[in-house]
Amino acid sequence: MATDGFFAVGLDEWRKACSLGLNAACSFLVLACGTGRDNSTTAWSANAVQTYAGISWVRARPAIERLIAAGLASNTSDTKKPRYKLTIGVERIWLPKSIVISANGELPAVHRIRQAQDVLLLRLFVDLYHSQNLAADGGLSRRVYYTKYKKTVYAESGAFIFLGFDCDNSYVSWVTDVTSVHRVEGKSPGDVFFKRIGALRDMGLLEYSVILFEGGGDEAEIIFPIVGPTDTENEMLSVASVIAERLLQPWQIDNSPHKYLVPVLRHQGGAEAFGIYRLRHRPKTALTSAWWASINDLVGQARRLYEGSTKA
């Protein structure tokens, strides 16, 4: 079974499956992963749930029966071998098959999350795919969750302003139902949410990049990534170092107190840096390819523009 494809579940149906318990939610994902082009019909059954989610057959079968009782699935087979049809609504969450089917021999994400025995952790993981916007934010939407970086104008030279960035705090927005279900009462309403995000990071399911945006508003576009898990995302750090060596005094470089010292052209002085989380498993779709191509283009354009400006 190929792991580079993708499948869909209905948003409402997914959350209803979560309300039926962890085993039902896992079973729903496994059955959905086994669907065809209609994202509804599947020949996968309790055996597949056991294989991919690690739920024994004797527990997987009643979990599927709960899905059927709740109207989320129906058995359309008139033989002993079941064939299920899943209910799927108009609003959908698109998911990579690699979260269910083992990739590179590692334990699948759904299996690992199930072992934590927290159905809301699984719901958060899947819901995050609904909120991820690679093209606009480079990962999870800033309207859901991000880390803020404090900005300081550290130095100015020639066509450049050198901005210093240091990690501040992580922020979650409660205005979306992706996050609101995880809010708890009390002085620290985000404690449980942050612990669940931490668990996903510990499992290697979330990547982290620091990205420079044109500004702090929702309409600001990405200028380039400052640092991230790939060589391309780290390339501008090398460019920044070269520009600093050309334009700043050695003592200014050596004494910089900032985590990141980033040169920007003067008209980009309103730029802000955000820590953006990104789901590691991504379907190989045209949208994913377009996002990655745009990152390469942004880095290439910035490198040429910045290096050219120091020679002018």
N, C-alpha and C positions, 0 to 999 in steps of 0.2 A: 504494500500500500504506500503510494507516494505521500511525502510529508510536505510538499511545496504548494499544495493546493489550498483552497479555502472553502468554508461553508458558512451558513447563516442560521441564526435563531431569531425568532421574533422577540422584540424587547419585552413586551408584556408577558409573553409566554415564558420567557426565561425567568423573570422575576416571580411568576407564579410557581414555577418549578422549584425555585429556591425556598418558597414558603412551605413546600412539602417535605423539606429536610435535605440533608447533605447527599444521601445516597440517591434520592430522586433527582436532584440537580445534576449530579455527576452522570447519572444514567441518561438524562436528557441531552447532555452535551455529547456523550459518546454516540447515542443513536443519531443525533443531528450530524455528527462528523461522517457517519456512514451513509448519508443521503446522497442522491444523485443530483442532477441539474435543477430539479424542482425544489431542492432543499427541504423536502418533506417526506419522501418515500425512502424507506431503508429496510434492508434485509438483516441488518445487525440486530442482535438481541442480547440476552443476558450473558451469553458467552463472550461477546465483544466487551461488555461492561466489565467483566472479570478480567479480560486480557489488558484493557487499556486504562481502567480506573482502579484496578486492584480490589474490586468489590467482589466477594465470593458469590458464586451463582445463586446460593440459597438466600442471599440478601439482595442481589440484583433483581431477581424476578419479582419480589413484592414491591421493590422500588418502581419498577416499570408498571406494575399494576396500579400503583398510586397515581402515576402519570395518566393512565387510561381513565381512572375514576374521576380525575380532575378535568378531563376533556382535553388534555394536552397531547394525547396520542390515541390511536385506535389500531387494533390488529385486523388487517384486511385479508389475512390468509384464511383459507378454508381447510388447511392441512395442519399437521402437527408442527410444522416449521413456521414460526411466526414471521409476519411481514408487517411492519408498522408504518403508519402515516402520521406524521407529526403536524400539529397545528402551528401555523406560522403567519403572523400578522404583517401589516404593511411596513411598520417601522422595524428595521432589522439591525442586528449586530453581526458584522462580518468578522469571522475568526479564522486564523490559520490552522490547518489540520495538525500542524506540528505541536499544538498544545495538548492534543489527545494522543497522537501517534508518536512513538519514540523517535527522536531525532538524534543522530550521532550516538546512539546507544544509551543516552541518558534517560532517567526516569521521566515520563511525560509530566508536563506541568499540572494537569488535572489530577493525576495520581499523587503528586507531591503535596498539592494543596489539600487534597482529601485527607491526607495523613495528619494535617493540622487540626482536623475535626472542628472546623469553623465554617459553616455554610456562608456566612457573610463575607468571609475572606474570599471564597470562591466567587461570590456574587460581585465583589469589588473588582477582582481580576477581570472578569468578563465585561462588567460595566465600563471599565477603563478603555476597552477597545471602542466602545460607543463614543467616548469623549476624546479619543486621540485624534489630533489633527496635524499630521506630519507636514503638510504643505504650509499651513499658517503659523504653527507654533514649534515645529520640529519634534513634536511628541504630544504629551497630554496637554489639553487646553489650559491656558493660564486662568481660565474662568473656573477651573476645577482645583488645580493644585500646582504650586511652583515654589521655588526658593528665590528670595530676593537678595540682590547684592547691593551693598552700599557703594555709592559712587563718590569719588573725590577727583577734582581737577588737580593733578599732581604737577604737571609742567606744560609749557608751551614752547614750540620751536618750529619756525618756518611755517609750513602749511598744516602742521599737526598740533593737536591737543592730546596730551597723554593722560588718559583716565585711569585711575586706580580703582579696582573693584575688590571688595571683601565680602565674604558670605555673611548674610544677616540672619534671617529667619525663614522658615517654611510657612506657607500660608495655604489654607484650604477655604474654599467658598462653600457655604451651606445652601446656596440658592438653587443648586441642582440636585436632583434625586439620585445622582451617582454618589454623592457624598452625604446627603442629609440623613440617610438611613443609619449611618455610622456615628452620628452625633449623640453624645451622652450629656445628661444634665450635670451641672456643677461648675466649678471654677475652670475646669480644663475640658471643655466639650470635645476637643479634638484628640484626646489621649488615645482612644480606641482606634480612630482612623489612622493616626500616625503609626501605631503599633502594627496595624495591618499592612500599611505601605512598607514599613520596615521589614516585615516578614516576606513580602514579595521581592524586595531588594535582596534579602539574605538568600532567597532561593535562586537568585540570578535571573529573575523574570522581568526586572526593570533596569534599564540603562539610564545613565545620567549625563547630560551635556550642559555646559554653560554657554549660552547663546547671546550674542549681542544683537539687540533690536534697535530700531531707529528711535524709539522712545518708550515710555511706559504705558501708553494707551493701547486699547484694543486694535486700533487701526494701524499701529506701527508694524512694519515688515522686518524680516530678519536681515541683518547686514552680513553677518557670518558667524559661525561657531567659534568660540574661544578655545574650548577644550571639550573632548568627548572620548568615546571608546574606540574611535577609528583614527587612522593616520590622517585622513583628510580633515577631520574635525580638529586635529592638533596642529595643522599646518600653519595657521595664522600666528601661533605662539612663536614659531621660528621667524616669521616675517616681522613680528613685533620686536623681537630681540635685535634683529638686524637694523631696523629703523631707529631703535633706541641707541644703539652703538654709534650710528651715524649722526644723530642729532642731539643727544644728551651728553652731559659730562659723566665721566666714570663714577664720580661720587653720587650723582643723582640715581644712577642705576643700582649701585651697591647699597645705597641707603633707602631705597624704596621700601616702605612698610607694607605694601599691598600684595595681596594674593596674586592678582593679575594686573599687569601694567599694559594697557592697550592703547596704541595710537589710533586716533581717528582724525579725519580731515575736519577742518574748522566748522564746516557746515553740518557736520555730524555730531556736534557737541552735546546734543540732547540725548544721545544714545544711552540705553540702559541695559544692564546684563541680568539675565534670569537663569536660574537653574531649572532645566526642563527634564522631566522624566519621560522615558520612552519605553514602550513594551518591546522586549527583546525579540519575541517571536513575531514575525511580520509575514503576511502572505505575499508571495511573489506575483503581485498584480501590477497593472500599468500605473496605478496611483503611487505605489511604493517605488517603482522605478523612476517615475517623474520626480518624486521628492528627492531621491538620492542624486539624480542628475542635477537638480537645482542647487543642492548643497555644493556639489563640485563646481558648478558655474559661479556661485557666489564667492567661493574661496578663490577661484582662479581670477575672477574680475577684480576682487579686492587686492589680491597680491600684485597684479599688474598695475593697478591704479596707485597703490601705496608706494610700491617700489619706484614707479615712474615719477611720483611727486617728490621723492627725496633726491632725484637727479636733476630736477628742474632748476 
